[in-house]
Amino acid sequence: MIEKGRVLGGIYLTGGIAHLIRFITGFTTDMSNK
């Protein structure tokens, strides 16, 4: 049970980081286009 939670937490964390990177790159490209 705890191991499963740890795996899900790791996936959630990785997804959050990926989303953050995507947001930052999208934001910087928007700024360069203007």
TIRO-2110 file (N, C-alpha, C; in Angstrom, 1 decimal):
// TIRO-2110
0.8, -1.2, 0.0, N, 1, A
0.0, 0.0, 0.0, CA, 1, A
0.9, 1.3, 0.0, C, 1, A
1.9, 1.3, 0.9, N, 2, A
2.7, 2.5, 1.0, CA, 2, A
3.6, 2.6, -0.3, C, 2, A
4.1, 1.4, -0.8, N, 3, A
4.9, 1.4, -2.0, CA, 3, A
4.1, 1.9, -3.2, C, 3, A
2.8, 1.5, -3.3, N, 4, A
1.9, 2.0, -4.4, CA, 4, A
1.8, 3.5, -4.3, C, 4, A
1.6, 4.0, -3.1, N, 5, A
1.5, 5.5, -2.9, CA, 5, A
2.7, 6.2, -3.3, C, 5, A
3.9, 5.6, -3.0, N, 6, A
5.1, 6.2, -3.4, CA, 6, A
5.3, 6.3, -4.9, C, 6, A
4.9, 5.2, -5.6, N, 7, A
5.0, 5.2, -7.0, CA, 7, A
4.1, 6.2, -7.6, C, 7, A
2.8, 6.3, -7.1, N, 8, A
1.9, 7.3, -7.7, CA, 8, A
2.4, 8.7, -7.4, C, 8, A
3.0, 8.9, -6.2, N, 9, A
3.5, 10.2, -5.8, CA, 9, A
4.6, 10.6, -6.8, C, 9, A
5.5, 9.6, -7.2, N, 10, A
6.6, 9.9, -8.1, CA, 10, A
6.1, 10.2, -9.5, C, 10, A
5.0, 9.5, -9.9, N, 11, A
4.4, 9.8, -11.2, CA, 11, A
3.8, 11.2, -11.2, C, 11, A
3.1, 11.5, -10.1, N, 12, A
2.5, 12.8, -10.0, CA, 12, A
3.5, 13.9, -10.0, C, 12, A
4.6, 13.7, -9.3, N, 13, A
5.7, 14.7, -9.2, CA, 13, A
6.3, 14.9, -10.5, C, 13, A
6.6, 13.8, -11.2, N, 14, A
7.2, 13.9, -12.6, CA, 14, A
6.3, 14.6, -13.5, C, 14, A
5.0, 14.3, -13.5, N, 15, A
4.0, 15.0, -14.3, CA, 15, A
4.0, 16.5, -14.0, C, 15, A
4.0, 16.8, -12.7, N, 16, A
4.0, 18.2, -12.3, CA, 16, A
5.2, 19.0, -12.8, C, 16, A
6.4, 18.4, -12.8, N, 17, A
7.6, 19.0, -13.3, CA, 17, A
7.5, 19.2, -14.8, C, 17, A
7.0, 18.1, -15.5, N, 18, A
6.9, 18.2, -16.9, CA, 18, A
5.9, 19.4, -17.3, C, 18, A
4.8, 19.5, -16.6, N, 19, A
3.8, 20.5, -16.8, CA, 19, A
4.4, 21.9, -16.6, C, 19, A
5.2, 22.0, -15.5, N, 20, A
5.9, 23.3, -15.2, CA, 20, A
6.8, 23.7, -16.3, C, 20, A
7.6, 22.7, -16.8, N, 21, A
8.6, 23.0, -17.9, CA, 21, A
7.8, 23.4, -19.2, C, 21, A
6.7, 22.7, -19.5, N, 22, A
5.9, 23.0, -20.6, CA, 22, A
5.4, 24.5, -20.5, C, 22, A
4.9, 24.8, -19.3, N, 23, A
4.3, 26.1, -19.1, CA, 23, A
5.4, 27.2, -19.2, C, 23, A
6.6, 27.0, -18.7, N, 24, A
7.7, 27.9, -18.8, CA, 24, A
8.1, 28.1, -20.3, C, 24, A
8.3, 27.0, -21.0, N, 25, A
8.7, 27.1, -22.4, CA, 25, A
7.6, 27.9, -23.2, C, 25, A
6.4, 27.5, -23.0, N, 26, A
5.3, 28.2, -23.7, CA, 26, A
5.3, 29.7, -23.4, C, 26, A
5.5, 30.0, -22.1, N, 27, A
5.5, 31.4, -21.7, CA, 27, A
6.6, 32.2, -22.3, C, 27, A
7.8, 31.6, -22.4, N, 28, A
9.0, 32.3, -23.0, CA, 28, A
8.8, 32.5, -24.5, C, 28, A
8.2, 31.5, -25.2, N, 29, A
8.0, 31.6, -26.6, CA, 29, A
7.0, 32.7, -26.9, C, 29, A
6.0, 32.8, -26.0, N, 30, A
5.0, 33.8, -26.1, CA, 30, A
5.6, 35.2, -26.0, C, 30, A
6.5, 35.3, -25.1, N, 31, A
7.2, 36.6, -24.8, CA, 31, A
8.1, 37.0, -26.0, C, 31, A
8.7, 36.0, -26.6, N, 32, A
9.6, 36.3, -27.8, CA, 32, A
8.8, 36.7, -29.0, C, 32, A
7.6, 36.1, -29.1, N, 33, A
6.8, 36.4, -30.3, CA, 33, A
6.3, 37.8, -30.3, C, 33, A
6.2, 38.4, -29.2, N, 34, A
5.7, 39.8, -29.1, CA, 34, A
6.7, 40.9, -29.4, C, 34, A
END
